[in-house]
Amino acid sequence: MNVPIRMLGIATTIFWVILAGFIASAGYSLKDLNFSIGEPQFTTTSDRDMVLSLPLYVFNGGFYSLKGFNLTTVFSDAEGAEVSRSSTFVPTIPHGQNTTILHNVTLNMDKLAENDEQYLFNDTSLNAEVTAGLNFAELLPVQLSTNFTFPWGAPLYDLTFGQPRFRSLSRSNAAVTVPISFENHAAFDLNGTIHANLYDKDGTLLAESQTPLDVSKGSSYAGNLDFAVPLNTASQASATGGHIELHFSTSMFEYGPVVMPIG
Amino acid sequence: MAFRVAKATVKAVLVYLLYFLVAPLILPMLTLVPGLVESIEFFVIVFVVLMVLSDLTERTIYHCFFNTARALFVIAYLAFSVRDGLFTTNVENISLTVNLTLFYTIAALLSLLELAKTVMQAINFMSERAETGIKP
């Protein structure tokens, strides 16, 4: 019986040494593992999506490959409702190599405005929850999670209308000009049109106007909505409380009506 | 007796040297979990003490007792330190979770193998003593 016992002892010792060696080499590999995050880039797509591209640079100088790298970003609003979910999966990050991972986070403006129109008019913040998981040394699943607030700039921040101005075009027609202004705090340029309808106090459509829009990110817009209406009607609309309805049609979102009382 | 003392000393020094050399390599990983370094130090101390006692009491039944105690201690240490197999630590608002279930399973299975070996050693020792008529 001595021989089997001795063999069992040798076998367990060998396995312990292998296990200890693995732990030591895995721990040692950690110090040669570098993660860095590049400058995020904003782009827009034809589907009216805002894409935030975040480059991740990984240098795996350790002894083992990293398997099943999975990065998930979830954006939610102040009430906790999920606004966007994006995942990036990399099957293998080989050892001894530099790997660049591009993590794309997509935000749909139409969906955002549908959830809460205040995203169009007020600067706010979104809650971002980032979870990264990978299989280290093919034996140790590791997960890292964090959350932070992501500043949100409204594309129609401080949307205001000035006092309507009336001027006579002819004996029977008048022009109504309504100044409009806002600031584009969003991370994208605003291109499109403002379609405006002028109604009298009874809700009858008096005139329509279309104004082109081309506002770069971070800049202000100040323009006029011009309507041509019969002279008597314009006076009536201003005096007795008509209203203007605005419809924004841009490359990033469709929104309307925004109702502005006049008079 | 002098040989046993020398053998126990050499083995204890070797184990301590192994710990001394390996610990700095895995220190970046260990420091992420609070209290883990102290826990491992405690484990190494108890393990070495039981190993030395086992070597000093060789060719007695106490040798088997201490070997079994050592194997049971390793299993118990793993069972208590593992809990659900997940080590979670928080640095500022970053949470790091390492799933050590597989590693602990392998270690626990090896410890069970060690325990089986010590039980076989005890049986063998008792049967040899019964055959020779010497009291254990």
Interface residues (C-beta under 8 A of the other chain):
Chain A: M1 N2 P4 I5 L8 G9 A11 T12 F15 W16 L19 A20 I23 A24 S25 A26 G27 Y28 L30 K31 F136 L139 L140 P141 V142 Q143 L144 S145 T146 N147 F148
Chain B: L18 V22 L25 I26 L27 P28 M29 L30 N93 I94 S95 L96 T97 V98 N99 L100 L102 F103 I106 A107 L110 L113 E114 A116 K117 M120 Q121 I123 N124 S127
